[in-house]
Amino acid sequence: MKRTQESMLLLALICCMVVGSPVTERGQTLSSLEDEEAIKKVIFGTTDAFNKHDSKAFARYYTPDADLVTIRGERMNGAAAIEKGLAAIFATRASTATLKMLDVSIRFIRPDVAIAHVTNEMSGVISPAGERLPPHRELSIRVFVKDNRTWRVAAFHNTMIGSP
């Protein structure tokens, strides 16, 4: 029995040395935990930029060729178009809008590609008639890519949860 335990421990140590990162109890490597934290920082950064109505800061978190689809189905291609499109939204319906993050889940597709589902509550949106709309929940799916050790959003698609 003791020899079996020693063999298992030796095998586990060899696996860690070969893989290069120790494995946590959830099965993630320490590097993927670091990557998950880095992705969360991007999500927090985009939320903060949105709440400051800073389209330039928001777009910095996106790849140059990123795609973004708004809750209303508006499509923007590229970080420059995202910055411009979001500035127009901040000048109109989202001039007083704020986001409150409610939930985030992240799944790695590859070591350099991840998908995040983010649930937010948005308040302060203005209708075309100029009335403040009630808060609503949104669910976005975001595709993240890692390039030169930096995580950025390559694709973003947003949808409303429930009715407004």
Backbone as CSV, one residue per row, in Angstrom:
resi,resn,N_x,N_y,N_z,CA_x,CA_y,CA_z,C_x,C_y,C_z
1,MET,0.831,-1.200,0.000,0.000,0.000,0.000,0.872,1.260,0.000
2,LYS,1.904,1.263,0.876,2.772,2.424,0.955,3.506,2.633,-0.370
3,ARG,3.936,1.546,-1.017,4.635,1.650,-2.290,3.709,2.239,-3.366
4,THR,2.414,1.866,-3.350,1.442,2.397,-4.305,1.275,3.900,-4.102
5,GLN,1.191,4.348,-2.856,1.053,5.774,-2.567,2.295,6.539,-3.011
6,GLU,3.464,5.963,-2.757,4.707,6.608,-3.183,4.772,6.694,-4.705
7,SER,4.330,5.645,-5.381,4.318,5.647,-6.846,3.375,6.702,-7.390
8,MET,2.213,6.832,-6.782,1.231,7.831,-7.215,1.780,9.244,-7.000
9,LEU,2.423,9.464,-5.860,2.999,10.776,-5.573,4.089,11.093,-6.582
10,LEU,4.951,10.120,-6.876,6.010,10.317,-7.853,5.423,10.634,-9.232
11,LEU,4.383,9.913,-9.621,3.730,10.161,-10.896,3.140,11.570,-10.944
12,ALA,2.510,12.001,-9.868,1.934,13.346,-9.808,3.019,14.404,-9.923
13,LEU,4.140,14.209,-9.246,5.242,15.173,-9.330,5.819,15.229,-10.739
14,ILE,5.960,14.074,-11.381,6.470,14.039,-12.748,5.514,14.764,-13.686
15,CYS,4.213,14.528,-13.517,3.215,15.211,-14.355,3.313,16.715,-14.192
16,CYS,3.470,17.181,-12.959,3.583,18.626,-12.723,4.833,19.180,-13.386
17,MET,5.928,18.446,-13.325,7.162,18.916,-13.949,7.029,18.938,-15.464
18,VAL,6.375,17.932,-16.040,6.217,17.861,-17.493,5.281,18.950,-17.981
19,VAL,4.155,19.115,-17.310,3.175,20.124,-17.711,3.708,21.518,-17.444
20,GLY,4.434,21.687,-16.355,5.035,22.980,-16.060,4.272,23.784,-15.045
21,SER,3.059,23.396,-14.706,2.272,24.129,-13.724,1.569,23.142,-12.820
22,PRO,1.645,23.360,-11.503,0.904,22.478,-10.603,-0.593,22.602,-10.839
23,VAL,-1.314,21.549,-10.523,-2.756,21.517,-10.740,-3.467,21.799,-9.425
24,THR,-4.494,22.636,-9.477,-5.287,22.945,-8.290,-6.367,21.900,-8.121
25,GLU,-7.110,21.989,-7.030,-8.163,21.005,-6.797,-9.299,21.082,-7.806
26,ARG,-9.496,22.228,-8.478,-10.537,22.344,-9.510,-10.053,21.846,-10.857
27,GLY,-8.784,21.432,-10.927,-8.260,20.932,-12.178,-7.631,21.995,-13.050
28,GLN,-7.611,23.247,-12.600,-6.990,24.304,-13.371,-5.523,24.390,-12.980
29,THR,-4.686,24.771,-13.923,-3.297,25.019,-13.597,-3.194,26.399,-12.967
30,LEU,-2.083,26.633,-12.275,-1.899,27.952,-11.678,-1.864,29.028,-12.751
31,SER,-1.293,28.705,-13.930,-1.264,29.709,-14.993,-2.674,30.037,-15.467
32,SER,-3.581,29.048,-15.535,-4.941,29.365,-15.960,-5.673,30.179,-14.904
33,LEU,-5.340,29.972,-13.632,-5.921,30.807,-12.580,-5.441,32.249,-12.726
34,GLU,-4.169,32.420,-13.050,-3.641,33.766,-13.294,-4.317,34.383,-14.514
35,ASP,-4.507,33.575,-15.552,-5.180,34.071,-16.753,-6.630,34.435,-16.448
36,GLU,-7.304,33.637,-15.638,-8.687,33.951,-15.266,-8.750,35.290,-14.532
37,GLU,-7.811,35.532,-13.641,-7.773,36.820,-12.937,-7.493,37.963,-13.905
38,ALA,-6.615,37.736,-14.877,-6.319,38.770,-15.876,-7.555,39.088,-16.718
39,ILE,-8.305,38.059,-17.083,-9.542,38.268,-17.852,-10.556,39.036,-17.008
40,LYS,-10.682,38.690,-15.738,-11.598,39.428,-14.853,-11.202,40.893,-14.759
41,LYS,-9.910,41.181,-14.759,-9.466,42.578,-14.725,-9.910,43.317,-15.984
42,VAL,-9.877,42.625,-17.125,-10.368,43.240,-18.368,-11.864,43.515,-18.251
43,ILE,-12.612,42.550,-17.712,-14.063,42.730,-17.557,-14.342,43.892,-16.605
44,PHE,-13.627,43.951,-15.482,-13.806,45.072,-14.547,-13.416,46.388,-15.213
45,GLY,-12.343,46.355,-16.014,-11.892,47.572,-16.703,-12.903,48.085,-17.713
46,THR,-13.511,47.168,-18.478,-14.518,47.612,-19.448,-15.760,48.141,-18.731
47,THR,-16.115,47.515,-17.615,-17.273,47.992,-16.836,-16.990,49.390,-16.299
48,ASP,-15.798,49.582,-15.761,-15.418,50.891,-15.231,-15.407,51.948,-16.335
49,ALA,-14.832,51.603,-17.498,-14.807,52.548,-18.622,-16.216,52.889,-19.080
50,PHE,-17.101,51.875,-19.121,-18.491,52.125,-19.496,-19.132,53.101,-18.503
51,ASN,-18.952,52.842,-17.210,-19.573,53.696,-16.193,-19.024,55.116,-16.193
52,LYS,-17.820,55.292,-16.703,-17.236,56.634,-16.842,-17.570,57.247,-18.203
53,HIS,-18.293,56.486,-19.037,-18.645,56.906,-20.399,-17.401,57.260,-21.206
54,ASP,-16.369,56.432,-21.045,-15.092,56.643,-21.704,-14.915,55.586,-22.801
55,SER,-15.382,55.908,-23.991,-15.341,54.949,-25.092,-13.908,54.620,-25.512
56,LYS,-13.007,55.566,-25.367,-11.605,55.325,-25.730,-10.986,54.287,-24.790
57,ALA,-11.183,54.434,-23.491,-10.663,53.460,-22.518,-11.318,52.099,-22.727
58,PHE,-12.608,52.087,-23.023,-13.335,50.846,-23.272,-12.725,50.101,-24.458
59,ALA,-12.491,50.805,-25.552,-11.998,50.187,-26.784,-10.577,49.650,-26.638
60,ARG,-9.811,50.163,-25.705,-8.435,49.678,-25.497,-8.395,48.208,-25.076
61,TYR,-9.482,47.711,-24.537,-9.540,46.314,-24.092,-9.891,45.355,-25.235
62,TYR,-10.099,45.871,-26.427,-10.522,45.085,-27.579,-9.373,44.921,-28.576
63,THR,-9.408,43.810,-29.314,-8.414,43.608,-30.366,-8.709,44.582,-31.508
64,PRO,-7.704,44.893,-32.321,-7.939,45.821,-33.433,-9.039,45.368,-34.386
65,ASP,-9.252,44.047,-34.497,-10.263,43.523,-35.414,-11.482,42.946,-34.692
66,ALA,-11.714,43.377,-33.473,-12.808,42.833,-32.652,-14.178,43.108,-33.268
67,ASP,-15.138,42.257,-32.903,-16.541,42.443,-33.264,-17.341,42.693,-31.997
68,LEU,-18.254,43.644,-32.035,-19.139,43.927,-30.911,-20.554,44.065,-31.441
69,VAL,-21.481,43.349,-30.801,-22.901,43.458,-31.136,-23.617,43.950,-29.887
70,THR,-24.305,45.082,-30.001,-25.003,45.661,-28.858,-26.314,44.920,-28.593
71,ILE,-26.933,45.281,-27.499,-28.215,44.692,-27.119,-29.291,44.971,-28.169
72,ARG,-29.110,46.042,-28.948,-30.081,46.393,-29.997,-29.684,45.859,-31.368
73,GLY,-28.645,45.029,-31.404,-28.239,44.420,-32.655,-27.343,45.273,-33.526
74,GLU,-26.839,46.373,-33.002,-25.895,47.195,-33.763,-24.549,46.472,-33.768
75,ARG,-23.935,46.387,-34.943,-22.666,45.676,-35.063,-21.542,46.658,-35.359
76,MET,-20.463,46.504,-34.596,-19.277,47.339,-34.774,-18.090,46.415,-35.011
77,ASN,-17.288,46.727,-36.013,-16.126,45.910,-36.366,-14.843,46.702,-36.154
78,GLY,-14.005,46.224,-35.263,-12.719,46.851,-34.988,-12.783,47.790,-33.799
79,ALA,-11.653,47.902,-33.106,-11.587,48.740,-31.905,-11.926,50.199,-32.206
80,ALA,-11.493,50.701,-33.360,-11.786,52.099,-33.711,-13.289,52.306,-33.896
81,ALA,-13.953,51.369,-34.562,-15.408,51.470,-34.754,-16.144,51.295,-33.426
82,ILE,-15.617,50.446,-32.553,-16.232,50.257,-31.232,-16.137,51.556,-30.433
83,GLU,-14.974,52.188,-30.471,-14.812,53.468,-29.770,-15.784,54.515,-30.302
84,LYS,-15.879,54.628,-31.616,-16.771,55.615,-32.244,-18.239,55.291,-31.966
85,GLY,-18.619,54.012,-32.123,-20.011,53.610,-31.903,-20.434,53.786,-30.466
86,LEU,-19.550,53.441,-29.536,-19.886,53.599,-28.127,-19.966,55.075,-27.743
87,ALA,-19.114,55.905,-28.325,-19.195,57.354,-28.063,-20.555,57.892,-28.494
88,ALA,-21.065,57.408,-29.626,-22.389,57.847,-30.096,-23.485,57.365,-29.153
89,ILE,-23.347,56.157,-28.634,-24.336,55.631,-27.678,-24.288,56.439,-26.373
90,PHE,-23.063,56.774,-25.916,-22.929,57.582,-24.692,-23.509,58.983,-24.887
91,ALA,-23.502,59.478,-26.103,-24.035,60.817,-26.382,-25.554,60.822,-26.456
92,THR,-26.158,59.622,-26.527,-27.611,59.549,-26.670,-28.207,58.703,-25.549
93,ARG,-28.612,57.495,-25.862,-29.394,56.677,-24.925,-28.660,56.268,-23.655
94,ALA,-27.320,56.242,-23.679,-26.573,55.798,-22.495,-25.850,56.948,-21.803
95,SER,-26.330,58.169,-22.006,-25.640,59.331,-21.422,-25.626,59.301,-19.898
96,THR,-26.586,58.617,-19.298,-26.612,58.490,-17.830,-26.603,57.022,-17.396
97,ALA,-26.292,56.128,-18.313,-26.353,54.690,-18.024,-25.166,54.232,-17.175
98,THR,-25.435,53.253,-16.321,-24.385,52.607,-15.537,-24.623,51.104,-15.521
99,LEU,-23.513,50.380,-15.384,-23.546,48.920,-15.303,-23.170,48.474,-13.900
100,LYS,-23.839,47.434,-13.439,-23.472,46.771,-12.189,-23.279,45.294,-12.539
101,MET,-22.052,44.801,-12.342,-21.764,43.411,-12.660,-22.387,42.499,-11.608
102,LEU,-23.105,41.471,-12.071,-23.767,40.537,-11.170,-23.109,39.166,-11.144
103,ASP,-22.587,38.716,-12.288,-22.004,37.376,-12.350,-21.040,37.273,-13.520
104,VAL,-19.985,36.482,-13.324,-19.004,36.221,-14.376,-18.633,34.750,-14.322
105,SER,-18.636,34.091,-15.480,-18.089,32.739,-15.567,-17.165,32.695,-16.773
106,ILE,-16.040,32.008,-16.597,-15.011,31.962,-17.631,-14.671,30.502,-17.911
107,ARG,-14.555,30.176,-19.210,-14.174,28.826,-19.627,-13.087,28.953,-20.685
108,PHE,-12.012,28.216,-20.478,-10.909,28.236,-21.427,-11.150,27.214,-22.530
109,ILE,-11.031,27.666,-23.775,-11.140,26.812,-24.948,-9.751,26.246,-25.261
110,ARG,-8.764,27.103,-25.184,-7.346,26.775,-25.317,-6.612,27.665,-24.324
111,PRO,-5.334,27.465,-24.109,-4.617,28.334,-23.170,-4.650,29.811,-23.552
112,ASP,-4.868,30.103,-24.843,-4.884,31.499,-25.294,-6.253,31.968,-25.785
113,VAL,-7.303,31.190,-25.531,-8.670,31.558,-25.930,-9.627,31.192,-24.800
114,ALA,-10.476,32.143,-24.424,-11.448,31.892,-23.359,-12.776,32.539,-23.714
115,ILE,-13.840,31.966,-23.150,-15.184,32.527,-23.297,-15.651,32.945,-21.912
116,ALA,-16.188,34.145,-21.823,-16.755,34.629,-20.568,-18.222,34.961,-20.783
117,HIS,-19.045,34.556,-19.830,-20.447,34.977,-19.777,-20.532,35.972,-18.622
118,VAL,-21.042,37.154,-18.906,-21.107,38.213,-17.909,-22.553,38.698,-17.814
119,THR,-23.082,38.666,-16.595,-24.431,39.182,-16.352,-24.297,40.531,-15.653
120,ASN,-24.955,41.540,-16.215,-24.942,42.897,-15.668,-26.361,43.390,-15.463
121,GLU,-26.494,44.359,-14.575,-27.724,45.135,-14.494,-27.387,46.526,-15.012
122,MET,-28.168,46.979,-15.978,-27.965,48.322,-16.522,-29.104,49.216,-16.085
123,SER,-28.740,50.409,-15.658,-29.756,51.399,-15.293,-29.386,52.737,-15.928
124,GLY,-30.367,53.615,-15.994,-30.136,54.951,-16.515,-30.235,55.092,-18.014
125,VAL,-30.730,54.087,-18.714,-30.877,54.175,-20.178,-32.062,55.086,-20.498
126,ILE,-31.888,55.898,-21.528,-32.913,56.861,-21.944,-33.604,56.356,-23.208
127,SER,-34.920,56.404,-23.221,-35.690,55.972,-24.401,-35.578,57.025,-25.501
128,PRO,-35.956,56.681,-26.744,-35.961,57.676,-27.824,-36.839,58.886,-27.500
129,ALA,-37.858,58.690,-26.639,-38.736,59.801,-26.250,-38.146,60.627,-25.110
130,GLY,-36.952,60.249,-24.621,-36.298,61.007,-23.559,-36.653,60.563,-22.153
131,GLU,-37.373,59.459,-22.020,-37.751,58.961,-20.693,-36.702,57.979,-20.183
132,ARG,-36.482,58.013,-18.872,-35.560,57.056,-18.262,-36.246,55.700,-18.178
133,LEU,-35.606,54.670,-18.744,-36.148,53.314,-18.736,-35.804,52.615,-17.419
134,PRO,-36.621,51.647,-17.003,-36.307,50.923,-15.770,-35.036,50.076,-15.959
135,PRO,-34.342,49.766,-14.871,-33.161,48.903,-14.983,-33.517,47.564,-15.608
136,HIS,-32.563,46.974,-16.289,-32.753,45.653,-16.888,-31.454,44.868,-16.766
137,ARG,-31.579,43.555,-16.942,-30.397,42.688,-16.897,-29.980,42.309,-18.304
138,GLU,-28.678,42.189,-18.468,-28.102,41.816,-19.747,-27.133,40.657,-19.542
139,LEU,-27.035,39.815,-20.544,-26.064,38.733,-20.556,-25.206,38.901,-21.795
140,SER,-23.908,39.022,-21.579,-23.001,39.114,-22.724,-22.120,37.875,-22.766
141,ILE,-21.767,37.501,-23.975,-20.757,36.471,-24.184,-19.580,37.179,-24.823
142,ARG,-18.408,36.930,-24.252,-17.193,37.605,-24.711,-16.130,36.552,-25.016
143,VAL,-15.543,36.670,-26.176,-14.447,35.790,-26.547,-13.154,36.564,-26.307
144,PHE,-12.286,35.971,-25.499,-11.001,36.583,-25.165,-9.878,35.834,-25.858
145,VAL,-8.883,36.587,-26.319,-7.679,35.986,-26.878,-6.471,36.590,-26.156
146,LYS,-5.460,35.748,-26.021,-4.230,36.181,-25.364,-3.151,36.320,-26.423
147,ASP,-2.577,37.507,-26.519,-1.525,37.782,-27.483,-0.431,38.556,-26.763
148,ASN,0.786,38.076,-26.867,1.904,38.720,-26.165,1.614,38.896,-24.676
149,ARG,1.058,37.857,-24.067,0.772,37.798,-22.624,-0.305,38.782,-22.174
150,THR,-1.080,39.333,-23.116,-2.140,40.282,-22.794,-3.472,39.744,-23.305
151,TRP,-4.471,39.750,-22.427,-5.823,39.309,-22.797,-6.621,40.490,-23.321
152,ARG,-7.318,40.270,-24.436,-8.190,41.288,-25.017,-9.471,40.616,-25.500
153,VAL,-10.502,41.427,-25.666,-11.780,40.936,-26.177,-11.713,40.922,-27.699
154,ALA,-12.001,39.753,-28.285,-12.029,39.615,-29.746,-13.451,39.660,-30.272
155,ALA,-14.416,39.287,-29.417,-15.825,39.314,-29.819,-16.688,39.509,-28.584
156,PHE,-17.770,40.269,-28.760,-18.700,40.601,-27.674,-20.096,40.591,-28.265
157,HIS,-21.001,39.902,-27.615,-22.404,39.902,-28.051,-23.270,40.025,-26.816
158,ASN,-24.194,40.945,-26.825,-25.012,41.263,-25.666,-26.481,40.980,-25.946
159,THR,-27.190,40.512,-24.927,-28.621,40.285,-25.064,-29.323,40.624,-23.745
160,MET,-30.563,41.017,-23.843,-31.345,41.350,-22.666,-31.911,40.068,-22.056
161,ILE,-31.906,40.021,-20.738,-32.501,38.892,-20.020,-33.879,39.322,-19.574
162,GLY,-34.899,38.609,-19.985,-36.274,38.974,-19.624,-36.748,40.172,-20.398
163,SER,-37.791,40.800,-19.933,-38.350,41.965,-20.632,-37.899,43.242,-19.944
164,PRO,-37.879,44.359,-20.690,-37.415,45.634,-20.110,-38.321,46.159,-19.029
